[in-house]
Amino acid sequence: MSGSSSCIAQARHHAASFLARVRTEQDVPVSASAVDLTQLVVSELVTNARVHAPGPARMDLRVADDTVEVSVQDSARTRPVARGVDPRRIGQHGLEIVQAIAQAVHVRLGPSGKRVSARIALSR
């Protein structure tokens, strides 16, 4: 993924196209809600990578059982942290949103950065 602001919109479009192909080519049931929620998770994870990590990011999508797994790898070796509730805070709710939507969220630190993965039910 490039570092431009258009990469977020491109990533959302790529996720929707991926799920459409899964639905038609593999005959996997994918609800419209699952497409919307996947695009939201993609938007949050790609935005976080773009804002908080220097260098390029990579997004991978795969279907596993009855979920789609969204993984975004970036060059920051810092584990993201969901912040506590603060009604006055503007922004910085991305990880909280992803955790509320996803069945599971995992962070794996590696020698060259981190990978944040979230699984979303395809039948939501």
C-alpha positions as CSV (number, residue, x, y, z in Angstrom):
1,M,0.0,0.0,0.0
2,S,1.2,3.5,-0.8
3,G,1.3,6.1,1.9
4,S,-1.1,8.5,0.2
5,S,-4.5,9.3,1.7
6,S,-6.1,7.5,-1.2
7,C,-4.7,4.2,0.0
8,I,-7.5,4.0,2.7
9,A,-10.2,4.2,0.1
10,Q,-8.4,1.8,-2.2
11,A,-8.1,-0.7,0.7
12,R,-11.8,-0.5,1.4
13,H,-12.6,-1.0,-2.3
14,H,-10.2,-3.9,-2.5
15,A,-11.9,-5.6,0.5
16,A,-15.4,-5.2,-1.0
17,S,-14.1,-6.6,-4.3
18,F,-12.5,-9.5,-2.5
19,L,-15.7,-10.4,-0.7
20,A,-17.7,-10.1,-3.9
21,R,-15.3,-12.6,-5.6
22,V,-15.6,-14.9,-2.6
23,R,-19.3,-14.8,-2.8
24,T,-19.5,-15.4,-6.6
25,E,-16.5,-17.6,-7.4
26,Q,-16.4,-19.7,-4.2
27,D,-20.2,-19.6,-3.5
28,V,-19.5,-18.5,0.1
29,P,-22.4,-16.7,1.8
30,V,-21.3,-13.1,2.6
31,S,-23.9,-10.7,4.0
32,A,-24.1,-7.1,3.1
33,S,-23.5,-6.2,6.7
34,A,-20.2,-8.3,6.7
35,V,-19.0,-6.3,3.7
36,D,-19.8,-3.0,5.4
37,L,-18.1,-4.1,8.7
38,T,-15.1,-5.5,6.9
39,Q,-14.7,-2.1,5.1
40,L,-14.9,-0.3,8.4
41,V,-12.3,-2.6,10.0
42,V,-10.0,-2.2,6.9
43,S,-10.4,1.6,7.2
44,E,-9.5,1.7,10.8
45,L,-6.5,-0.7,10.6
46,V,-5.1,1.0,7.4
47,T,-5.6,4.4,8.9
48,N,-3.7,3.4,12.1
49,A,-0.8,2.0,10.0
50,R,-0.7,5.1,7.9
51,V,-0.8,7.5,10.9
52,H,1.4,5.6,13.4
53,A,4.0,3.8,11.4
54,P,6.8,5.0,9.1
55,G,7.2,3.3,5.8
56,P,4.9,1.0,3.8
57,A,2.0,-1.1,5.0
58,R,0.6,-4.4,3.6
59,M,-3.0,-5.6,3.9
60,D,-3.9,-9.3,3.5
61,L,-7.4,-10.7,3.3
62,R,-8.4,-14.4,3.6
63,V,-11.5,-16.4,4.3
64,A,-11.2,-18.9,7.2
65,D,-14.2,-21.0,8.0
66,D,-17.1,-18.5,8.3
67,T,-15.0,-15.4,8.8
68,V,-12.9,-13.0,6.8
69,E,-9.5,-12.2,8.3
70,V,-8.1,-8.7,7.7
71,S,-4.4,-8.3,8.5
72,V,-2.4,-5.2,8.2
73,Q,1.3,-5.2,8.6
74,D,3.3,-2.1,9.2
75,S,6.8,-1.1,10.3
76,A,6.0,0.2,13.8
77,R,7.1,-2.2,16.6
78,T,4.6,-0.6,19.1
79,R,1.6,-2.6,20.2
80,P,-1.6,-0.6,19.7
81,V,-3.6,0.0,22.8
82,A,-7.4,0.7,23.1
83,R,-7.9,3.8,25.3
84,G,-10.3,4.1,28.1
85,V,-13.7,5.7,27.7
86,D,-13.5,9.4,27.5
87,P,-16.5,11.2,26.0
88,R,-14.5,14.4,25.4
89,R,-11.8,12.6,23.3
90,I,-12.0,13.3,19.6
91,G,-10.5,10.6,17.5
92,Q,-8.3,7.7,18.6
93,H,-11.2,5.2,18.8
94,G,-10.0,2.9,15.9
95,L,-8.9,-0.1,18.0
96,E,-12.0,0.2,20.2
97,I,-14.2,0.1,17.0
98,V,-12.3,-2.9,15.6
99,Q,-12.5,-4.8,18.9
100,A,-16.3,-4.1,19.1
101,I,-16.9,-5.4,15.5
102,A,-14.5,-8.3,15.3
103,Q,-14.8,-11.8,16.7
104,A,-11.1,-11.7,17.5
105,V,-8.2,-9.2,17.3
106,H,-4.6,-10.3,17.4
107,V,-1.4,-8.3,17.4
108,R,1.9,-10.0,16.5
109,L,5.2,-8.1,16.9
110,G,8.0,-9.1,14.6
111,P,11.6,-8.0,13.9
112,S,10.5,-5.4,11.3
113,G,7.1,-4.2,12.7
114,K,3.8,-5.6,13.7
115,R,0.8,-7.4,12.2
116,V,-2.7,-6.5,13.4
117,S,-5.4,-9.1,12.4
118,A,-9.1,-9.0,13.0
119,R,-11.7,-11.7,12.1
120,I,-15.2,-10.6,11.0
121,A,-18.2,-13.0,10.7
122,L,-19.3,-13.4,7.1
123,S,-23.0,-13.9,8.1
124,R,-23.4,-10.8,10.3
